[in-house]
Amino acid sequence: MKENNQVLLLTTIGYKQTLINNRPYLLLELPKGSTGIEEMELTAPDKPELYEIISYSVCSPFNKFDGKDLLSFNI
C-alpha cells in the first residue's frame, strides 16, 4: 500500500488569493514522491491586465512542527 501525503495548495493572481476549483484552497492527497495533480480551474480578475500567478504548496499542513529538528522536516 502506497503512503499518501497531504498538500495544501493556495494560489494568488496579482498578489490576491484566488479561487481554485471554486474553493479558497485545494487539499490534495498525493502518493509519496508524486509531484503532479490533475487540471485545476482558477478564477481570474475581471479587468484585463498582465497578472503574476503564484502558487504556494504546504506539505503535511496539519502535522505539528516544533522547529527543533529541521533535518526531519521534508519539503
PyMOL commands that place a pseudoatom at each C-alpha (Angstrom):
pseudoatom trace, name=CA, resn=MET, resi=1, chain=A, elem=C, hetatm=0, pos=[0.000, 0.000, 0.000]
pseudoatom trace, name=CA, resn=LYS, resi=2, chain=A, elem=C, hetatm=0, pos=[1.396, 3.411, -1.005]
pseudoatom trace, name=CA, resn=GLU, resi=3, chain=A, elem=C, hetatm=0, pos=[1.626, 6.139, 1.605]
pseudoatom trace, name=CA, resn=ASN, resi=4, chain=A, elem=C, hetatm=0, pos=[-0.179, 9.375, 0.723]
pseudoatom trace, name=CA, resn=ASN, resi=5, chain=A, elem=C, hetatm=0, pos=[0.929, 12.869, 1.667]
pseudoatom trace, name=CA, resn=GLN, resi=6, chain=A, elem=C, hetatm=0, pos=[-1.404, 15.810, 2.145]
pseudoatom trace, name=CA, resn=VAL, resi=7, chain=A, elem=C, hetatm=0, pos=[-0.558, 19.027, 0.331]
pseudoatom trace, name=CA, resn=LEU, resi=8, chain=A, elem=C, hetatm=0, pos=[-2.420, 22.311, 0.743]
pseudoatom trace, name=CA, resn=LEU, resi=9, chain=A, elem=C, hetatm=0, pos=[-2.348, 24.469, -2.399]
pseudoatom trace, name=CA, resn=LEU, resi=10, chain=A, elem=C, hetatm=0, pos=[-3.036, 28.243, -2.392]
pseudoatom trace, name=CA, resn=THR, resi=11, chain=A, elem=C, hetatm=0, pos=[-2.843, 30.466, -5.475]
pseudoatom trace, name=CA, resn=THR, resi=12, chain=A, elem=C, hetatm=0, pos=[-2.645, 34.215, -5.976]
pseudoatom trace, name=CA, resn=ILE, resi=13, chain=A, elem=C, hetatm=0, pos=[-3.267, 36.249, -9.124]
pseudoatom trace, name=CA, resn=GLY, resi=14, chain=A, elem=C, hetatm=0, pos=[-1.957, 39.793, -8.937]
pseudoatom trace, name=CA, resn=TYR, resi=15, chain=A, elem=C, hetatm=0, pos=[-0.908, 39.108, -5.318]
pseudoatom trace, name=CA, resn=LYS, resi=16, chain=A, elem=C, hetatm=0, pos=[-4.525, 38.461, -4.273]
pseudoatom trace, name=CA, resn=GLN, resi=17, chain=A, elem=C, hetatm=0, pos=[-5.718, 34.997, -3.328]
pseudoatom trace, name=CA, resn=THR, resi=18, chain=A, elem=C, hetatm=0, pos=[-7.899, 33.428, -5.997]
pseudoatom trace, name=CA, resn=LEU, resi=19, chain=A, elem=C, hetatm=0, pos=[-10.290, 30.502, -6.020]
pseudoatom trace, name=CA, resn=ILE, resi=20, chain=A, elem=C, hetatm=0, pos=[-9.086, 27.093, -7.151]
pseudoatom trace, name=CA, resn=ASN, resi=21, chain=A, elem=C, hetatm=0, pos=[-11.950, 24.937, -8.450]
pseudoatom trace, name=CA, resn=ASN, resi=22, chain=A, elem=C, hetatm=0, pos=[-14.343, 27.443, -6.773]
pseudoatom trace, name=CA, resn=ARG, resi=23, chain=A, elem=C, hetatm=0, pos=[-12.672, 26.962, -3.381]
pseudoatom trace, name=CA, resn=PRO, resi=24, chain=A, elem=C, hetatm=0, pos=[-10.221, 29.171, -1.461]
pseudoatom trace, name=CA, resn=TYR, resi=25, chain=A, elem=C, hetatm=0, pos=[-7.640, 26.360, -1.403]
pseudoatom trace, name=CA, resn=LEU, resi=26, chain=A, elem=C, hetatm=0, pos=[-7.126, 22.829, -2.648]
pseudoatom trace, name=CA, resn=LEU, resi=27, chain=A, elem=C, hetatm=0, pos=[-6.289, 19.993, -0.258]
pseudoatom trace, name=CA, resn=LEU, resi=28, chain=A, elem=C, hetatm=0, pos=[-4.646, 17.146, -2.144]
pseudoatom trace, name=CA, resn=GLU, resi=29, chain=A, elem=C, hetatm=0, pos=[-3.833, 13.559, -1.238]
pseudoatom trace, name=CA, resn=LEU, resi=30, chain=A, elem=C, hetatm=0, pos=[-0.729, 12.765, -3.300]
pseudoatom trace, name=CA, resn=PRO, resi=31, chain=A, elem=C, hetatm=0, pos=[1.102, 9.442, -3.434]
pseudoatom trace, name=CA, resn=LYS, resi=32, chain=A, elem=C, hetatm=0, pos=[4.542, 9.741, -1.799]
pseudoatom trace, name=CA, resn=GLY, resi=33, chain=A, elem=C, hetatm=0, pos=[7.047, 11.067, -4.318]
pseudoatom trace, name=CA, resn=SER, resi=34, chain=A, elem=C, hetatm=0, pos=[4.364, 12.412, -6.672]
pseudoatom trace, name=CA, resn=THR, resi=35, chain=A, elem=C, hetatm=0, pos=[4.684, 15.964, -7.955]
pseudoatom trace, name=CA, resn=GLY, resi=36, chain=A, elem=C, hetatm=0, pos=[1.675, 16.340, -10.238]
pseudoatom trace, name=CA, resn=ILE, resi=37, chain=A, elem=C, hetatm=0, pos=[-2.031, 16.881, -9.962]
pseudoatom trace, name=CA, resn=GLU, resi=38, chain=A, elem=C, hetatm=0, pos=[-4.974, 16.974, -12.324]
pseudoatom trace, name=CA, resn=GLU, resi=39, chain=A, elem=C, hetatm=0, pos=[-6.246, 20.076, -14.082]
pseudoatom trace, name=CA, resn=MET, resi=40, chain=A, elem=C, hetatm=0, pos=[-7.414, 22.946, -11.921]
pseudoatom trace, name=CA, resn=GLU, resi=41, chain=A, elem=C, hetatm=0, pos=[-9.592, 25.953, -12.636]
pseudoatom trace, name=CA, resn=LEU, resi=42, chain=A, elem=C, hetatm=0, pos=[-8.583, 29.408, -11.388]
pseudoatom trace, name=CA, resn=THR, resi=43, chain=A, elem=C, hetatm=0, pos=[-10.880, 32.411, -11.045]
pseudoatom trace, name=CA, resn=ALA, resi=44, chain=A, elem=C, hetatm=0, pos=[-9.262, 35.298, -12.918]
pseudoatom trace, name=CA, resn=PRO, resi=45, chain=A, elem=C, hetatm=0, pos=[-9.840, 39.010, -12.217]
pseudoatom trace, name=CA, resn=ASP, resi=46, chain=A, elem=C, hetatm=0, pos=[-12.468, 40.823, -14.309]
pseudoatom trace, name=CA, resn=LYS, resi=47, chain=A, elem=C, hetatm=0, pos=[-10.103, 43.556, -15.513]
pseudoatom trace, name=CA, resn=PRO, resi=48, chain=A, elem=C, hetatm=0, pos=[-7.883, 42.564, -18.489]
pseudoatom trace, name=CA, resn=GLU, resi=49, chain=A, elem=C, hetatm=0, pos=[-4.285, 43.187, -17.494]
pseudoatom trace, name=CA, resn=LEU, resi=50, chain=A, elem=C, hetatm=0, pos=[-0.980, 41.355, -17.047]
pseudoatom trace, name=CA, resn=TYR, resi=51, chain=A, elem=C, hetatm=0, pos=[-1.060, 39.402, -13.764]
pseudoatom trace, name=CA, resn=GLU, resi=52, chain=A, elem=C, hetatm=0, pos=[1.503, 37.315, -11.950]
pseudoatom trace, name=CA, resn=ILE, resi=53, chain=A, elem=C, hetatm=0, pos=[0.237, 33.890, -10.862]
pseudoatom trace, name=CA, resn=ILE, resi=54, chain=A, elem=C, hetatm=0, pos=[1.903, 32.379, -7.795]
pseudoatom trace, name=CA, resn=SER, resi=55, chain=A, elem=C, hetatm=0, pos=[1.021, 29.054, -6.166]
pseudoatom trace, name=CA, resn=TYR, resi=56, chain=A, elem=C, hetatm=0, pos=[2.110, 28.001, -2.694]
pseudoatom trace, name=CA, resn=SER, resi=57, chain=A, elem=C, hetatm=0, pos=[2.137, 24.398, -1.534]
pseudoatom trace, name=CA, resn=VAL, resi=58, chain=A, elem=C, hetatm=0, pos=[2.226, 23.404, 2.113]
pseudoatom trace, name=CA, resn=CYS, resi=59, chain=A, elem=C, hetatm=0, pos=[3.240, 19.784, 2.705]
pseudoatom trace, name=CA, resn=SER, resi=60, chain=A, elem=C, hetatm=0, pos=[1.570, 17.987, 5.621]
pseudoatom trace, name=CA, resn=PRO, resi=61, chain=A, elem=C, hetatm=0, pos=[-0.373, 21.120, 6.640]
pseudoatom trace, name=CA, resn=PHE, resi=62, chain=A, elem=C, hetatm=0, pos=[-1.956, 19.521, 9.716]
pseudoatom trace, name=CA, resn=ASN, resi=63, chain=A, elem=C, hetatm=0, pos=[1.153, 17.866, 11.161]
pseudoatom trace, name=CA, resn=LYS, resi=64, chain=A, elem=C, hetatm=0, pos=[2.676, 19.552, 14.198]
pseudoatom trace, name=CA, resn=PHE, resi=65, chain=A, elem=C, hetatm=0, pos=[6.093, 21.079, 13.553]
pseudoatom trace, name=CA, resn=ASP, resi=66, chain=A, elem=C, hetatm=0, pos=[8.019, 22.322, 16.562]
pseudoatom trace, name=CA, resn=GLY, resi=67, chain=A, elem=C, hetatm=0, pos=[11.096, 23.541, 14.658]
pseudoatom trace, name=CA, resn=LYS, resi=68, chain=A, elem=C, hetatm=0, pos=[13.565, 21.665, 16.886]
pseudoatom trace, name=CA, resn=ASP, resi=69, chain=A, elem=C, hetatm=0, pos=[14.874, 19.317, 14.202]
pseudoatom trace, name=CA, resn=LEU, resi=70, chain=A, elem=C, hetatm=0, pos=[14.929, 20.967, 10.769]
pseudoatom trace, name=CA, resn=LEU, resi=71, chain=A, elem=C, hetatm=0, pos=[16.613, 17.909, 9.213]
pseudoatom trace, name=CA, resn=SER, resi=72, chain=A, elem=C, hetatm=0, pos=[13.439, 15.853, 9.768]
pseudoatom trace, name=CA, resn=PHE, resi=73, chain=A, elem=C, hetatm=0, pos=[11.246, 18.486, 8.073]
pseudoatom trace, name=CA, resn=ASN, resi=74, chain=A, elem=C, hetatm=0, pos=[10.811, 17.459, 4.434]
pseudoatom trace, name=CA, resn=ILE, resi=75, chain=A, elem=C, hetatm=0, pos=[9.617, 19.848, 1.762]
for i in range(1, 75): cmd.bond("trace and resi %d" % i, "trace and resi %d" % (i + 1))
show_as sticks, trace
zoom trace
